[in-house]
Amino acid sequence: MDYRATILLYAELLLALYLLWREGLLRTRSQQAAVFALVPLAFALRYCFLTYETLDYQDWLKVWIQSLRDNGPWKGLGQEIWSCNYNVPYLYFLSLFSVSDIYDLLLVKLLSIFFDVVLAWGAMRLTGVLSPSPARKLTAFIAVLWLPSVILNGSLWGQCDCIYAAFAVLAVYLVLDGKPALSVAAAALSVSFKLQGVFLLPAYFLFLIAGKIKIRHIFVFPAVYILSILPAVLAGRGFWELLTLYVRNTGSIGSGLNYNASSLYALLNFDSLENTTAARVGIVLTFFFCCGLYVWLTIRVKGLTDRALFGAVLLFCIGVPFLLPHMHDRYFFMADVLTVVAAVVCLPMALGALAVNFGSLLGYHAYLKMRYLLPMRYGAAAMLFALAAAGVFTALSLGKEDLPAPGE
Protein backbone atom coordinates (compact mmCIF):
# COMPACT_ATOMS: atom_id res chain seq x y z
CA MET A 1 0.00 0.00 0.00
CA ASP A 2 1.32 3.42 -0.98
CA TYR A 3 2.03 5.37 2.22
CA ARG A 4 0.57 8.51 0.59
CA ALA A 5 -2.78 6.77 0.17
CA THR A 6 -2.65 5.75 3.82
CA ILE A 7 -2.01 9.37 4.80
CA LEU A 8 -4.96 10.52 2.71
CA LEU A 9 -7.22 7.93 4.33
CA TYR A 10 -6.03 9.06 7.75
CA ALA A 11 -6.83 12.67 6.76
CA GLU A 12 -10.36 11.60 5.87
CA LEU A 13 -10.70 9.98 9.28
CA LEU A 14 -9.57 13.23 10.89
CA LEU A 15 -12.15 15.08 8.80
CA ALA A 16 -14.89 12.79 10.13
CA LEU A 17 -13.77 13.39 13.70
CA TYR A 18 -13.54 17.14 13.11
CA LEU A 19 -17.10 17.27 11.76
CA LEU A 20 -18.37 15.44 14.81
CA TRP A 21 -16.43 17.76 17.11
CA ARG A 22 -17.73 20.79 15.22
CA GLU A 23 -21.26 19.48 15.67
CA GLY A 24 -20.69 19.23 19.43
CA LEU A 25 -20.91 15.44 19.48
CA LEU A 26 -17.67 14.75 21.32
CA ARG A 27 -18.56 16.37 24.63
CA THR A 28 -19.66 13.49 26.81
CA ARG A 29 -17.81 10.30 27.72
CA SER A 30 -20.45 8.16 26.05
CA GLN A 31 -20.18 10.13 22.82
CA GLN A 32 -16.40 9.92 22.86
CA ALA A 33 -16.50 6.20 23.55
CA ALA A 34 -18.89 5.56 20.66
CA VAL A 35 -16.96 7.73 18.22
CA PHE A 36 -13.44 6.54 19.01
CA ALA A 37 -14.52 2.91 19.06
CA LEU A 38 -16.58 2.87 15.85
CA VAL A 39 -15.40 5.60 13.50
CA PRO A 40 -11.70 4.59 13.24
CA LEU A 41 -12.80 0.97 12.86
CA ALA A 42 -15.02 1.91 9.93
CA PHE A 43 -11.99 3.44 8.21
CA ALA A 44 -9.79 0.45 9.07
CA LEU A 45 -12.36 -1.78 7.36
CA ARG A 46 -12.26 0.41 4.27
CA TYR A 47 -8.45 0.24 4.31
CA CYS A 48 -8.66 -3.54 3.95
CA PHE A 49 -10.57 -3.21 0.67
CA LEU A 50 -8.55 -0.47 -1.04
CA THR A 51 -6.44 -2.67 -3.34
CA TYR A 52 -9.30 -4.96 -4.42
CA GLU A 53 -10.00 -4.66 -8.16
CA THR A 54 -13.42 -5.35 -9.65
CA LEU A 55 -14.24 -5.85 -13.32
CA ASP A 56 -15.80 -2.39 -13.37
CA TYR A 57 -12.41 -0.88 -12.58
CA GLN A 58 -10.50 -3.13 -14.98
CA ASP A 59 -12.90 -2.73 -17.90
CA TRP A 60 -14.01 0.89 -17.51
CA LEU A 61 -12.46 3.18 -14.90
CA LYS A 62 -8.90 2.10 -15.65
CA VAL A 63 -9.49 2.62 -19.39
CA TRP A 64 -10.98 6.09 -18.88
CA ILE A 65 -8.13 7.25 -16.67
CA GLN A 66 -5.57 5.91 -19.14
CA SER A 67 -7.32 7.79 -21.95
CA LEU A 68 -7.08 11.01 -19.95
CA ARG A 69 -3.44 10.25 -19.19
CA ASP A 70 -2.60 9.59 -22.84
CA ASN A 71 -4.28 12.77 -24.10
CA GLY A 72 -3.35 15.01 -21.20
CA PRO A 73 -5.73 16.01 -18.40
CA TRP A 74 -7.08 19.14 -20.08
CA LYS A 75 -7.13 17.96 -23.68
CA GLY A 76 -8.58 14.65 -22.54
CA LEU A 77 -11.57 16.43 -20.98
CA GLY A 78 -12.22 18.06 -24.33
CA GLN A 79 -12.68 14.71 -26.06
CA GLU A 80 -15.37 12.09 -25.73
CA ILE A 81 -13.90 9.04 -24.06
CA TRP A 82 -14.79 5.75 -25.67
CA SER A 83 -17.29 3.68 -23.63
CA CYS A 84 -17.62 6.41 -20.97
CA ASN A 85 -21.24 7.17 -20.07
CA TYR A 86 -20.45 9.22 -16.94
CA ASN A 87 -21.08 12.94 -16.89
CA VAL A 88 -18.05 15.21 -16.88
CA PRO A 89 -18.02 16.34 -13.20
CA TYR A 90 -16.77 12.88 -12.20
CA LEU A 91 -14.26 12.96 -15.05
CA TYR A 92 -12.73 16.11 -13.56
CA PHE A 93 -11.55 13.99 -10.66
CA LEU A 94 -10.35 11.19 -12.93
CA SER A 95 -8.42 13.78 -14.91
CA LEU A 96 -6.61 14.89 -11.76
CA PHE A 97 -5.88 11.27 -10.87
CA SER A 98 -4.35 10.70 -14.31
CA VAL A 99 -1.43 13.05 -13.55
CA SER A 100 -0.60 11.43 -10.21
CA ASP A 101 1.83 8.58 -9.78
CA ILE A 102 -0.31 7.14 -6.98
CA TYR A 103 -2.12 3.96 -8.07
CA ASP A 104 -5.28 5.38 -9.58
CA LEU A 105 -7.54 2.71 -8.06
CA LEU A 106 -6.56 4.00 -4.61
CA LEU A 107 -7.41 7.57 -5.60
CA VAL A 108 -10.77 6.51 -7.02
CA LYS A 109 -11.65 4.75 -3.78
CA LEU A 110 -10.30 7.50 -1.56
CA LEU A 111 -12.52 9.97 -3.40
CA SER A 112 -15.54 7.78 -2.67
CA ILE A 113 -14.52 7.43 0.98
CA PHE A 114 -14.27 11.21 1.26
CA PHE A 115 -17.85 11.44 0.07
CA ASP A 116 -18.80 8.65 2.48
CA VAL A 117 -17.88 11.17 5.17
CA VAL A 118 -19.85 13.94 3.44
CA LEU A 119 -22.79 11.55 3.12
CA ALA A 120 -22.67 10.65 6.81
CA TRP A 121 -22.42 14.34 7.73
CA GLY A 122 -25.40 15.17 5.53
CA ALA A 123 -27.42 12.36 7.12
CA MET A 124 -26.47 13.69 10.55
CA ARG A 125 -27.58 17.22 9.67
CA LEU A 126 -30.82 15.96 8.13
CA THR A 127 -31.51 13.96 11.28
CA GLY A 128 -30.92 17.09 13.34
CA VAL A 129 -33.57 18.98 11.38
CA LEU A 130 -36.11 16.20 11.88
CA SER A 131 -35.29 15.49 15.50
CA PRO A 132 -32.72 17.70 17.28
CA SER A 133 -31.30 15.01 19.53
CA PRO A 134 -27.49 14.71 19.85
CA ALA A 135 -27.80 10.95 20.36
CA ARG A 136 -29.84 10.54 17.17
CA LYS A 137 -27.51 12.76 15.15
CA LEU A 138 -24.47 10.77 16.27
CA THR A 139 -26.27 7.51 15.59
CA ALA A 140 -27.11 8.65 12.05
CA PHE A 141 -23.50 9.59 11.30
CA ILE A 142 -22.08 6.31 12.57
CA ALA A 143 -24.87 4.18 11.08
CA VAL A 144 -24.35 5.61 7.57
CA LEU A 145 -20.59 5.24 7.85
CA TRP A 146 -21.12 1.58 8.79
CA LEU A 147 -23.90 0.88 6.30
CA PRO A 148 -22.83 -2.23 4.33
CA SER A 149 -23.88 -0.82 0.96
CA VAL A 150 -21.92 2.39 1.65
CA ILE A 151 -18.77 0.44 2.61
CA LEU A 152 -19.03 -1.95 -0.32
CA ASN A 153 -19.95 0.68 -2.90
CA GLY A 154 -16.89 2.86 -2.58
CA SER A 155 -14.04 1.14 -0.79
CA LEU A 156 -14.59 -2.32 -2.29
CA TRP A 157 -16.42 -1.82 -5.59
CA GLY A 158 -14.80 1.53 -6.42
CA GLN A 159 -18.14 3.10 -7.40
CA CYS A 160 -19.10 6.73 -6.81
CA ASP A 161 -22.78 6.55 -5.82
CA CYS A 162 -21.86 8.21 -2.54
CA ILE A 163 -21.17 11.44 -4.45
CA TYR A 164 -24.60 11.94 -5.98
CA ALA A 165 -26.25 10.57 -2.84
CA ALA A 166 -24.29 12.96 -0.60
CA PHE A 167 -25.51 15.95 -2.61
CA ALA A 168 -29.06 14.55 -2.65
CA VAL A 169 -29.13 14.10 1.14
CA LEU A 170 -27.70 17.59 1.58
CA ALA A 171 -30.41 18.90 -0.77
CA VAL A 172 -33.12 17.44 1.48
CA TYR A 173 -31.44 18.80 4.60
CA LEU A 174 -31.02 22.26 3.11
CA VAL A 175 -34.61 22.62 1.93
CA LEU A 176 -35.96 21.56 5.33
CA ASP A 177 -33.48 23.89 7.02
CA GLY A 178 -34.80 26.89 5.12
CA LYS A 179 -32.08 27.22 2.46
CA PRO A 180 -34.01 26.63 -0.78
CA ALA A 181 -31.50 28.03 -3.28
CA LEU A 182 -28.68 25.93 -1.82
CA SER A 183 -30.97 22.92 -1.81
CA VAL A 184 -31.73 23.25 -5.52
CA ALA A 185 -28.01 23.77 -6.20
CA ALA A 186 -27.20 20.56 -4.31
CA ALA A 187 -29.88 18.69 -6.23
CA ALA A 188 -28.37 19.95 -9.50
CA LEU A 189 -24.92 18.74 -8.43
CA SER A 190 -26.41 15.37 -7.51
CA VAL A 191 -27.88 14.96 -11.00
CA SER A 192 -24.72 16.31 -12.63
CA PHE A 193 -22.71 13.46 -11.13
CA LYS A 194 -25.21 10.66 -11.79
CA LEU A 195 -28.60 10.50 -13.39
CA GLN A 196 -29.96 8.56 -10.40
CA GLY A 197 -30.15 11.90 -8.61
CA VAL A 198 -33.41 12.45 -10.50
CA PHE A 199 -35.17 10.06 -8.10
CA LEU A 200 -35.23 12.98 -5.66
CA LEU A 201 -36.53 15.60 -8.07
CA PRO A 202 -40.28 14.75 -7.93
CA ALA A 203 -40.23 15.80 -4.27
CA TYR A 204 -39.52 19.39 -5.30
CA PHE A 205 -43.10 19.84 -6.45
CA LEU A 206 -44.17 19.07 -2.88
CA PHE A 207 -41.51 21.41 -1.51
CA LEU A 208 -43.01 24.06 -3.79
CA ILE A 209 -46.63 23.64 -2.69
CA ALA A 210 -45.52 23.41 0.94
CA GLY A 211 -43.79 26.79 0.61
CA LYS A 212 -40.29 25.42 1.15
CA ILE A 213 -39.11 26.77 -2.20
CA LYS A 214 -40.30 29.46 -4.60
CA ILE A 215 -40.56 29.22 -8.37
CA ARG A 216 -37.56 31.53 -8.73
CA HIS A 217 -35.37 28.99 -6.94
CA ILE A 218 -35.98 26.44 -9.69
CA PHE A 219 -33.80 28.47 -12.07
CA VAL A 220 -30.82 27.71 -9.85
CA PHE A 221 -30.92 24.12 -11.13
CA PRO A 222 -30.06 24.77 -14.81
CA ALA A 223 -27.55 27.45 -13.81
CA VAL A 224 -25.61 25.08 -11.54
CA TYR A 225 -25.88 22.20 -13.99
CA ILE A 226 -24.47 24.34 -16.81
CA LEU A 227 -21.65 25.53 -14.56
CA SER A 228 -20.80 21.91 -13.77
CA ILE A 229 -20.21 21.07 -17.45
CA LEU A 230 -18.61 24.38 -18.39
CA PRO A 231 -14.95 23.35 -17.77
CA ALA A 232 -15.33 20.44 -20.21
CA VAL A 233 -16.97 22.78 -22.74
CA LEU A 234 -14.01 25.16 -22.42
CA ALA A 235 -11.70 22.17 -22.94
CA GLY A 236 -13.40 21.42 -26.25
CA ARG A 237 -16.50 19.27 -25.65
CA GLY A 238 -19.69 20.41 -27.34
CA PHE A 239 -22.10 22.31 -25.11
CA TRP A 240 -25.22 20.69 -26.58
CA GLU A 241 -23.54 17.29 -26.50
CA LEU A 242 -22.96 17.56 -22.76
CA LEU A 243 -26.31 19.17 -22.07
CA THR A 244 -28.07 16.20 -23.67
CA LEU A 245 -25.61 13.54 -22.46
CA TYR A 246 -28.11 11.65 -20.32
CA VAL A 247 -30.71 11.61 -23.09
CA ARG A 248 -28.19 10.23 -25.58
CA ASN A 249 -26.91 7.64 -23.09
CA THR A 250 -30.28 6.16 -22.18
CA GLY A 251 -29.47 3.17 -24.36
CA SER A 252 -26.34 2.44 -22.32
CA ILE A 253 -28.37 1.21 -19.36
CA GLY A 254 -29.41 -1.82 -21.39
CA SER A 255 -32.72 -3.10 -22.74
CA GLY A 256 -33.27 -5.70 -20.02
CA LEU A 257 -36.11 -5.05 -17.60
CA ASN A 258 -33.93 -5.73 -14.57
CA TYR A 259 -30.21 -5.83 -13.84
CA ASN A 260 -29.95 -7.43 -10.38
CA ALA A 261 -32.18 -4.77 -8.86
CA SER A 262 -34.86 -5.54 -6.27
CA SER A 263 -37.52 -3.98 -8.46
CA LEU A 264 -40.99 -4.87 -9.64
CA TYR A 265 -39.51 -6.84 -12.52
CA ALA A 266 -37.78 -9.23 -10.13
CA LEU A 267 -41.04 -9.76 -8.23
CA LEU A 268 -43.45 -10.37 -11.11
CA ASN A 269 -43.17 -12.48 -14.23
CA PHE A 270 -43.20 -10.30 -17.35
CA ASP A 271 -42.11 -13.06 -19.72
CA SER A 272 -45.43 -12.90 -21.53
CA LEU A 273 -44.74 -9.30 -22.57
CA GLU A 274 -42.07 -7.95 -24.85
CA ASN A 275 -39.45 -5.90 -23.02
CA THR A 276 -40.54 -2.71 -24.75
CA THR A 277 -44.18 -3.20 -23.76
CA ALA A 278 -43.33 -4.14 -20.19
CA ALA A 279 -41.00 -1.14 -19.92
CA ARG A 280 -43.79 1.18 -21.06
CA VAL A 281 -46.10 -0.37 -18.46
CA GLY A 282 -43.49 0.36 -15.80
CA ILE A 283 -43.10 3.96 -16.90
CA VAL A 284 -46.88 4.45 -16.81
CA LEU A 285 -47.04 2.89 -13.34
CA THR A 286 -44.30 5.23 -12.16
CA PHE A 287 -46.19 8.22 -13.56
CA PHE A 288 -49.40 7.24 -11.77
CA PHE A 289 -47.45 6.50 -8.57
CA CYS A 290 -46.03 10.03 -8.57
CA CYS A 291 -49.38 11.56 -9.47
CA GLY A 292 -51.08 9.59 -6.71
CA LEU A 293 -48.60 10.92 -4.16
CA TYR A 294 -49.12 14.45 -5.45
CA VAL A 295 -52.90 14.18 -5.14
CA TRP A 296 -52.77 12.63 -1.66
CA LEU A 297 -50.27 15.10 -0.23
CA THR A 298 -51.68 18.14 -2.01
CA ILE A 299 -55.06 17.44 -0.42
CA ARG A 300 -53.25 17.30 2.93
CA VAL A 301 -51.02 20.29 2.15
CA LYS A 302 -51.63 21.87 5.56
CA GLY A 303 -50.20 18.76 7.16
CA LEU A 304 -46.99 18.79 5.11
CA THR A 305 -44.59 19.13 8.00
CA ASP A 306 -40.87 18.50 7.64
CA ARG A 307 -41.50 14.90 8.72
CA ALA A 308 -44.18 14.39 6.10
CA LEU A 309 -42.04 15.94 3.36
CA PHE A 310 -39.16 13.68 4.35
CA GLY A 311 -41.56 10.75 4.18
CA ALA A 312 -42.49 11.79 0.65
CA VAL A 313 -38.80 11.84 -0.28
CA LEU A 314 -38.54 8.27 1.02
CA LEU A 315 -41.51 7.23 -1.08
CA PHE A 316 -40.01 8.69 -4.25
CA CYS A 317 -36.52 7.28 -3.64
CA ILE A 318 -37.91 3.78 -3.04
CA GLY A 319 -40.95 3.79 -5.31
CA VAL A 320 -39.50 5.32 -8.48
CA PRO A 321 -36.59 2.84 -8.92
CA PHE A 322 -38.87 0.02 -7.78
CA LEU A 323 -41.36 0.70 -10.58
CA LEU A 324 -39.10 1.88 -13.40
CA PRO A 325 -37.64 -0.65 -15.86
CA HIS A 326 -33.93 -1.14 -16.59
CA MET A 327 -32.83 -0.52 -12.99
CA HIS A 328 -29.40 -1.75 -11.88
CA ASP A 329 -28.13 -3.22 -8.61
CA ARG A 330 -26.97 0.10 -7.09
CA TYR A 331 -29.99 2.26 -7.92
CA PHE A 332 -31.48 2.03 -4.41
CA PHE A 333 -28.36 3.55 -2.86
CA MET A 334 -30.09 6.81 -1.93
CA ALA A 335 -32.97 4.84 -0.39
CA ASP A 336 -30.45 2.80 1.64
CA VAL A 337 -29.19 5.95 3.35
CA LEU A 338 -32.46 7.83 3.74
CA THR A 339 -34.26 4.88 5.33
CA VAL A 340 -31.47 4.70 7.90
CA VAL A 341 -32.15 8.35 8.74
CA ALA A 342 -35.85 7.49 9.03
CA ALA A 343 -35.02 4.60 11.37
CA VAL A 344 -32.94 6.87 13.59
CA VAL A 345 -35.74 9.42 13.70
CA CYS A 346 -38.55 6.89 14.17
CA LEU A 347 -37.49 3.50 15.53
CA PRO A 348 -40.26 1.41 13.87
CA MET A 349 -38.84 2.47 10.49
CA ALA A 350 -35.85 0.26 11.30
CA LEU A 351 -37.78 -2.59 9.71
CA GLY A 352 -38.13 -0.56 6.53
CA ALA A 353 -34.42 0.30 6.56
CA LEU A 354 -33.50 -3.36 7.01
CA ALA A 355 -35.78 -4.33 4.13
CA VAL A 356 -34.31 -1.74 1.73
CA ASN A 357 -30.74 -2.63 2.59
CA PHE A 358 -31.50 -6.35 2.33
CA GLY A 359 -32.85 -5.79 -1.18
CA SER A 360 -29.82 -3.70 -2.16
CA LEU A 361 -27.30 -6.16 -0.78
CA LEU A 362 -28.80 -9.02 -2.77
CA GLY A 363 -27.91 -7.05 -5.91
CA TYR A 364 -24.43 -6.27 -4.61
CA HIS A 365 -23.86 -9.95 -3.86
CA ALA A 366 -24.98 -10.91 -7.37
CA TYR A 367 -22.36 -8.66 -8.94
CA LEU A 368 -19.47 -9.00 -6.51
CA LYS A 369 -19.75 -12.79 -6.14
CA MET A 370 -21.15 -13.45 -9.63
CA ARG A 371 -23.92 -15.61 -8.20
CA TYR A 372 -27.22 -15.11 -6.42
CA LEU A 373 -27.40 -15.54 -2.67
CA LEU A 374 -31.21 -15.63 -2.93
CA PRO A 375 -33.60 -15.04 -5.82
CA MET A 376 -33.96 -11.31 -6.49
CA ARG A 377 -37.73 -11.58 -5.96
CA TYR A 378 -36.98 -11.83 -2.23
CA GLY A 379 -35.33 -8.43 -2.39
CA ALA A 380 -38.22 -7.04 -4.43
CA ALA A 381 -40.70 -8.25 -1.81
CA ALA A 382 -38.58 -6.59 0.88
CA MET A 383 -38.52 -3.36 -1.13
CA LEU A 384 -42.31 -3.48 -1.46
CA PHE A 385 -42.56 -3.84 2.32
CA ALA A 386 -40.24 -0.87 2.77
CA LEU A 387 -42.37 1.18 0.40
CA ALA A 388 -45.44 0.39 2.49
CA ALA A 389 -43.53 1.28 5.68
CA ALA A 390 -42.52 4.62 4.17
CA GLY A 391 -46.16 5.25 3.30
CA VAL A 392 -47.22 4.61 6.90
CA PHE A 393 -44.39 6.84 8.15
CA THR A 394 -45.57 9.64 5.86
CA ALA A 395 -49.23 9.24 6.83
CA LEU A 396 -48.40 9.35 10.54
CA SER A 397 -46.14 12.37 10.01
CA LEU A 398 -48.82 14.54 8.40
CA GLY A 399 -49.39 17.41 10.80
CA LYS A 400 -46.77 16.15 13.25
CA GLU A 401 -43.29 17.58 13.56
CA ASP A 402 -41.70 14.97 15.80
CA LEU A 403 -42.38 11.32 16.52
CA PRO A 404 -40.35 10.54 19.64
CA ALA A 405 -38.62 7.22 19.84
CA PRO A 406 -39.67 4.91 22.65
CA GLY A 407 -38.20 5.94 25.95
CA GLU A 408 -37.72 9.59 25.00
Secondary structure, DSSP 8 states (H G I E B T S, - for coil): --HHHHHHHHHHHHHHHHHHHHTT-SSSHHHHHHHHHHHHHHHHHHHHHTT---HHIIIIIHHHHHHHHHH-HHHHHTS--TT--S-HHHHHHHHHHHT-SS-HHHHHHHHHHHHHHHHHHHHHHHHHHH---HHHHHHHHHHHHH-HHHHIIIIIT---HHHHHHHHHHHHHHHHTT-HHHHHHHHHHHHHH-GGGGGTTTHHHHHHHTTSS-HHHHTHHHHHHHHHHHHHHHHT--HHHHHTHHHHTGGGG-SSSEES--SHHHHS--TTS-HHHHHHHHHHHHHHHHHHHHHHHHHTGGG--HHHHHHHHHHHHHHHHHHSSSEETTTTHHHHHHHHHHHHHSGGGHHHHHHHHHHHHHHHHHHHSSS-SS-HHHHHHHHHHHHHHHHHHHHHHTT-S----TT-
